[in-house]
Amino acid sequence: MTARLAHIRRHPIKSIGGEGLDSITLQAARRLPGDREWAVLTEAGERNARGSETDGEPDRWLPKSCFLRRVASAPLQAISGGWQDGRLALHQPTRPDLSFDPETEADRLIDWLRPLWPAEAPAPTRLVRGAGIWTDVKWPWVSILSLDSLAALEARVGKNLGIARWRGNLWVEGWEPFAERDMIGRIIRIGEAELRVTEQIGRCDATSADTQSGERDLDMVETLDRLYGAANFGIYAEVVTGGDIAVGNEVIA
């Protein structure tokens, strides 16, 4: 079976929502354009952001502990949505739908998120863009995941897990299950782009929550470790040659 690019996923706000794309242009040594461009700082994160800001926006990458994260609030996992007519449109089953302009109406997002965030946790303060893109790793990498690995995992746990739970960028169909674990250092060609695989993606407890209900439905870290010997799912890759990619492109590894 020829491997193909099955999905392109982008997450405009870190840990909040996500959208599918038909195509995109990758640039060398850059992340997926528009992915994790925004993030919501917490009161604890504000302490780290001080001294790193230009015009009120952080001018350097900040660690994930500074932001609202799904690992601290399972209901965030059930937020879906992305760009729609120049605004961000979000849905969560326990909240009214929200459409807002992140440039001018960020306070509406903060108010909308408050009931989904634990009262005892550092409160959300503001939406920031900044110089960095707010992925969990500071390196400019793209995440690549396998639908075949996902199907194998779903068969082992006996339930549908879906792709949104993992918040990956590129989903490939046609690899042997978990073949991507042996691709470290290899060049992958998709459309006009070439990517060098850098390392496996270690998973945290955020993936233990269902994306429909926003409730924990299993211990994913323990499950991956028990079934496969490590809590890894997916790989990171650096874009070494930029170019256009599109759903349906052949993936050569």
N, C-alpha and C positions, 0 to 999 in steps of 0.2 A: 504493500500500500504506500503510495506516495504521500509524504507528509505535507500538510497544507496549513496555512495560517487561518485559524477558524474564528478568532475574535481579536479585536483590538479594544482595550478598555482604558479609559482615562478617568481619573478621580480629581476633579478640580479643587476640592477641599479635602485636606488630610482627614481620614477616618469618617468622612461624612459624604455619603452618596457615591455615585459613579455612573458612567455612561459608556455606551458602545459606539465605536466609530467604524466607518467603512474603509477609510484610508487615512494615512498621515505621512508626513515627511520627517524622517529621522535625520539628525545632524550628528556628525562625528563628535565624540566626547561630550554629548549632551543627553539629558534624560528625555523621556517622551514629552513632547511639547504640551504644556498646559496641565500636566499631571502633578498633583499635590502643589499647585501654584499658591494656594491659600492654606492657612491653618488657623485654628482658634487657640490663642494663648490662654493659660490659666493664671491665677494669682501667683502660684509657685513659679510658673514660667516667666512671669514679668521680672522676677529677680534676676534671672539669667539673661533676659533681653536688655536690661539696663546697661548702658555703656556700649551697646552694639547697634545703636539705631541711627539712621539718617532720615530726617523728615518724618520721624515717628514709626519707621519701618526697620526691622532688623537688617543689618548689612552683612551678616554672616549666617552660615548654617547653624541651627540650634538643635539639640537632641530632642528625641520624641517625648521625653518626660516633661517638656515645657508646654505640651499641647493637650487638648482633649483627645483621648484615645479610646478605641473600642475595648481594649483590655480592661479599662476601669469602668466601663458602662456598656453592658451588653445591648441595651436598646439602641445605641448608635449603629449597631450592625444592621438594623432593619431600615435605615435611611437609604433611599434610592433617589436617583435623579441627577441632572447635570444642566448644561446650557440649553436654554430654550428662548429663542427670539431675543438674544442679548442679555438675558437674565438667568440666574440660577434658580431652577425649579426643583424643590425637594418634597419627598413624601415619606411619612413615617406613620404606621398604622394607628398610633395612639395620639397623633397630633394633627391639627389642620394642615392642609398643604400650604407650602410657603413658596412664593416667588419674590426674588429680591435682586437688587443690583449690589454686588459686593463692594463696589467703589463708593456708593453713597448711602446704602441702607444696611450696613453690616450690623447695626444695633438690633435690627429685626431678627437676624439670625441668632444672635446671642440670647435674646428673650425666648425665642422658639426652642432653643436647646436646653434651657435651664431645667425644665421638668424631667429631662432625660438623663440628667447628670446627678450623681449621688450628692446628697446634701452635705455629707461629711468630707467630701473631696474638695481640693482647691477650686474655687468657682471659675467659670469661663469669664474672660474679661473683654477680649476684642479679637477681631479677625485681622490677620496680618498677611502681607504678601512678602515683602523683603527681597533680598538679593538671591537667597537660596531657594531651591524647590524642596519642599519639606518631606522628602522620603526618609525612611528610617535609617538609611546609611548615607553618609555625607558624600560618597562618591557618585559621579553622574552615570548611574547604571539603570538599565531597563530590566524589568522582571519578565521571565518567560516560563510558562507553565504548560503542562501536558494534559489534554483531555483524556488520553489513554491512561495516564497515571491516576487521574481523578476517578475514572470508571472502575479501575482496579481497587482503589481505596473504598469507593462506595459499595462495591460488591463485598468487601471484607467486613464493613461495619453494618451492612444491611439497610442503608438508607440513602436517599438523595442528599448530597451536600451542596451542589450547585457551584457556579464559578464566582459569584459575587462575594462569597465568604472569604476568598483568598486575596482579593484586590490586586490581581496580577495585571500586567500590561498586555502581554501577547500570549495567546493560547494556541497551541499547536495540536493538530490531530494527525495521527498516523505514525507516531513513534511507538516502540515497544514500551510497555509500562515501566516507568522509572529509569528509562534509558538515559534521561537527561542528567542523572546523577554521575554518569561516567563521561560527561562532556566538558569537564573543566579544562580550560585552555584551548578548546576547539573553536574554530570559526564557523558560525552559522550564517548562511546567506538567505535573506528573505527579500524578494523583489529586487530593488536596486541597492539594498543596504547589506552590510556585513557587520556581524556582531561577534565579539570574542567572549566566551563564557568565562566568568571570573570566579564564582563560588555558588554553593547551594544556599537556599534561603531557609534560615532557621525560623521556626514558627513559635508564636506566643499564644497565650490563652484567648486572645481575641477571636481566633478561628473556632473556638468552642461554642460560639453563639450562632443560632439560626438566623438567616437574613430575612425571613418572612415574619417571624414572631419577635425577634430581638431578645430571645431567651436562650440560655445555655441548653444544648441538647446532647452534649457529650464532652468528655475531656480529650480535646484533640491532641494536645502535647503528649499525654500519656499514650493515646491510641497510636500515633505515628511511631513513637519510641518502641512500643511493644510489638507492633507489626513489622517495622522496617529497621529497627535498631538506631534510629535517630529522628528527632522531631524536625525534619527538613521536608519541605515540599516546594518544588520549583527551583529555578536558578536565576542568578543575576548575570547580565551580560553588558559589556561596554560596546557602544557603537563605534566601530573603527572606520567604516566607510558609510557616509550618509546617503540617503536616497529615499524615494517613495516606496512605501509598502501598502498593501491592500489585502483585505480579507479574500481568501482564495489563492493567494500567492503560494507557489511551491516553497517549501522549507528544505534547504540542503544543509546537512550537518556532517 
